[in-house]
Amino acid sequence: MKKTLLSTIFILFVTTAFAQVNVKQNQKAKTYIEQARKYAAKEEYGQVAHNLQMAYDISPTMLACKDLQLLGLSYYMMENAPLAIKFLEMAANCETNKKSLAHIYTHLGYSYEDIEDYNRAEKSLQKAIDHTTSNEEIAVIYEDLAQMHFDNEQPHKTIRRMKQSIDHYLKHLSITEEDVMMGSVKNEELGRKYFNLTWFASSFEMQTQANESVIKSALTGNRDAIKYCTENNIDYRRAIVLPQSTSKEDQAAQALIDKAASHISKKEYKAAITNLQKAYTTSPSLFDGKVFMMWGLSYTMTNDNALAIQYLNRALNYSLEKKELYLLYSALSQAHHKRGDYNKAVINAERSLYLASNDKEVLDCSLKLASSYFAQDDIEGTIESLQNAIRYYMHINTIANDEVMKGNVKNKFLANNHMRLAKLLKQEMRGDEAKKHLRMAALCGSEVARKALEDEGLGMKN
């Protein structure tokens, strides 16, 4: 009986001790994971890999799917293909989000290519294509496949993949090769792709294909293609095919464009869209960057965001003034955000911020960036953008920080955004900064912040 009792006590002791060790080990692993995520925000991939590998070695199950993906990507950036493959394959087995899977399979493909396993590389890149609906991303992957086939001296696969890349990039720009042949498209990336196809075809002595693609490259404004055409007596301008339209049709189309502008001035966006559709059907050659931009902005105002993006991207194929580009990128950011493509929303908001010409525009861009960063869980980006927004708001409204600290400023914008910062900073375990913004929120009139200070036994002053 005594032996049985002692045995039971011993088992309970070992189990409890083991559980305590597990808790400690899991906490240690969690700390490594948190450190890795902070390093990821700074793109310090060596430190990311070190911390996540330490966490994985302690407790593999502590790593979420996104952590496995981050570990694999970090090893890829460090050019450690075998370990990149190991963790990316693990991430692919647990991930369900299509966008994430596209990202995982893309880098798996590149990693397999690095170890010269071209069969697996091609299969992984095809899976990446299957998991994304972004024509821009698909175009990049097909071009990478074309380069891989070129390096392996596979002429027909090379040309086919490069043509697929161009086809999808044309879709991304919402244009056709007919538009290119009209000479109305000026796009650096498209020109580069056509010239790359020229290079591939020329290397495999496919001269007809090389001549066709170099003309298209030159028409889009590619300098290398224009130089090649000049040196080889190719008059690429003669290849331009303009749509047949009469002066009467042009006049009718212009009248419709003018009507659309009038409707926009009255905020009658649906009527504007109808007129622009009719004008384009009548005489597409009249449409330049400003008219396409007018079309895209009208779709933005009616919340037809896919069409807004389509026509705003078409506008980018033409020369536009700085102010117009600011409005265009700002509208693109808004449209991408509404469609849930927060990465593109951030990219376009950053472009509009660069083009901003006054404090109010900087404020608007900062708020757009804060929303998109927050939507993609980039807390550091959100914090920085909100701080920038508060700074510019105070400058625009001539609000002095001393007056805020004295409690002389009651302002809903400042109260709300200081409160947002307080929550985010607390989440990031930056306690002192969080308390500072909580006090600022309370001073600006936030009752929620005032109550939170009372609950924590804190005063309105430091």
C-alpha positions, 0 to 999 in steps of 0.5 A, spaced: 500 500 500 505 504 501 509 503 495 503 504 491 502 511 494 509 513 494 509 511 486 502 515 485 505 521 489 512 520 485 508 520 478 504 526 480 510 530 482 514 528 475 507 530 471 507 537 475 514 538 474 514 536 467 508 541 466 512 547 469 518 546 465 513 546 459 510 552 461 517 555 462 519 553 455 513 555 452 514 562 455 521 562 452 519 560 445 514 565 445 519 571 447 523 569 441 517 569 437 515 576 439 523 578 438 523 575 431 516 579 429 519 586 431 526 584 427 521 582 421 518 589 421 526 592 421 527 587 415 533 584 419 532 577 417 538 574 420 535 576 427 528 573 425 531 566 423 535 566 429 529 567 434 524 563 430 529 557 430 530 558 437 523 558 438 522 552 434 528 548 437 524 549 444 517 548 442 515 547 434 508 547 436 509 554 438 510 557 431 503 559 428 503 558 420 505 565 419 511 564 423 513 558 419 512 562 413 516 568 416 522 563 418 522 560 411 522 567 407 528 569 412 532 563 410 530 565 403 533 572 404 539 569 407 540 564 401 539 558 405 535 554 400 535 548 404 532 551 410 527 555 406 524 549 403 523 545 409 519 551 413 516 553 407 513 546 405 511 546 412 507 553 412 504 550 405 501 544 409 498 549 414 496 555 411 489 556 408 489 563 405 490 564 398 494 570 398 499 567 403 499 560 399 501 564 393 507 568 397 509 561 400 509 557 393 513 563 389 519 563 394 518 555 394 519 555 387 525 560 387 528 556 393 528 550 389 531 553 383 537 555 387 538 548 388 537 547 381 531 542 382 527 545 376 522 540 376 519 542 383 521 549 382 516 550 376 511 546 380 511 550 385 511 557 381 505 554 377 501 553 384 503 560 386 500 562 379 494 558 381 493 561 388 493 568 386 488 573 382 493 578 381 495 579 374 501 583 376 504 578 380 502 572 375 506 576 370 512 577 374 512 569 376 511 567 368 517 572 367 521 568 372 519 561 369 521 564 362 528 566 365 529 559 368 527 556 361 532 560 358 538 558 362 536 551 361 536 552 353 529 551 352 527 556 347 519 554 346 518 554 353 522 560 354 518 564 349 511 561 351 512 563 358 514 570 356 508 571 352 504 569 358 508 574 362 506 580 357 499 578 356 498 578 364 501 585 365 497 587 359 491 585 363 494 588 369 494 595 365 487 594 363 490 595 356 490 590 349 496 589 344 491 593 339 492 599 344 500 598 344 500 598 336 496 605 336 502 608 340 498 610 345 501 606 351 507 609 354 509 604 360 516 602 362 515 596 365 511 593 359 517 596 354 522 592 358 518 586 358 517 586 350 525 588 350 526 581 354 522 577 349 526 580 344 532 578 347 530 571 348 527 570 341 534 573 338 538 569 342 534 563 339 535 566 332 527 567 332 528 573 328 520 574 326 518 574 333 524 578 335 522 584 330 515 584 332 517 584 340 522 590 339 517 594 335 512 593 341 517 595 346 519 601 342 512 604 341 512 603 349 518 608 349 523 603 351 530 606 350 534 600 348 528 598 343 528 605 340 536 604 340 536 597 337 531 599 331 535 606 330 541 601 329 538 596 325 534 601 320 527 599 323 522 604 322 517 602 328 513 608 328 510 606 321 507 600 325 502 604 328 495 602 327 490 608 328 483 606 329 479 609 323 474 615 326 471 621 322 472 628 324 464 628 326 465 622 330 471 625 334 466 631 335 461 627 338 466 624 342 469 630 345 462 633 346 460 627 350 467 628 354 465 635 356 458 633 358 461 628 363 466 633 366 460 637 367 456 632 370 462 631 375 462 638 377 455 637 379 457 630 383 453 626 378 458 621 377 453 615 374 451 620 368 459 622 367 460 614 367 455 613 361 457 619 357 465 617 358 463 609 356 459 612 349 465 617 348 470 611 348 466 607 343 465 613 339 472 615 338 477 611 343 483 615 340 481 622 344 482 618 351 488 621 354 491 620 361 486 626 364 480 623 361 482 616 363 483 619 370 476 622 370 473 616 368 477 612 374 475 617 379 468 617 377 468 609 379 471 611 385 465 615 387 460 610 385 464 605 389 466 601 383 473 600 385 475 594 381 473 599 375 476 605 378 483 601 379 482 599 371 481 606 369 486 609 374 491 604 371 490 606 364 491 613 366 498 612 368 500 610 361 500 617 360 504 624 362 500 627 368 502 633 372 504 632 379 497 634 382 494 630 378 498 624 380 497 626 387 490 625 386 490 619 382 495 615 387 490 617 393 484 614 389 488 608 387 490 607 395 482 608 397 480 603 391 485 598 393 483 599 401 476 598 399 477 591 396 482 589 401 488 589 398 492 593 403 499 592 401 497 596 394 493 601 398 500 602 402 504 603 396 499 608 393 498 612 399 506 612 400 506 615 392 501 620 394 504 622 400 511 623 396 507 628 391 503 631 397 504 639 396 501 641 402 500 640 410 492 637 408 494 632 403 500 630 408 495 629 413 490 625 408 495 621 406 498 619 413 491 617 415 490 613 409 497 609 411 494 608 418 488 605 416 492 600 411 497 599 415 492 597 421 488 592 416 495 588 415 497 588 422 503 592 421 502 596 428 509 600 427 507 603 421 500 604 424 503 608 430 508 612 426 502 614 421 498 616 426 503 620 430 505 624 423 497 625 422 497 628 429 503 632 428 500 635 421 493 636 424 496 640 430 500 644 425 494 646 420 490 648 426 495 652 429 494 648 436 500 648 441 502 642 445 503 646 451 496 648 450 494 641 450 498 639 456 494 645 460 488 642 458 485 648 454 484 644 447 478 640 447 478 636 440 475 630 438 480 628 432 486 629 437 482 625 443 480 619 438 487 618 435 491 619 442 486 614 444 488 609 438 495 610 439 495 609 447 491 602 445 497 600 440 503 602 444 500 598 450 499 592 445 506 593 443 508 593 451 511 600 450 507 602 457 510 609 458 508 611 451 502 608 452 500 612 458 503 619 455 498 618 449 492 616 454 493 622 458 493 626 452 487 623 449 484 625 456 486 632 456 483 633 449 476 631 452 476 623 451 471 620 457 474 613 456 481 615 457 479 619 463 476 613 466 482 609 464 486 613 468 482 613 474 482 605 473 489 605 473 490 610 479 494 615 474 493 623 474 492 627 468 499 629 469 506 625 469 
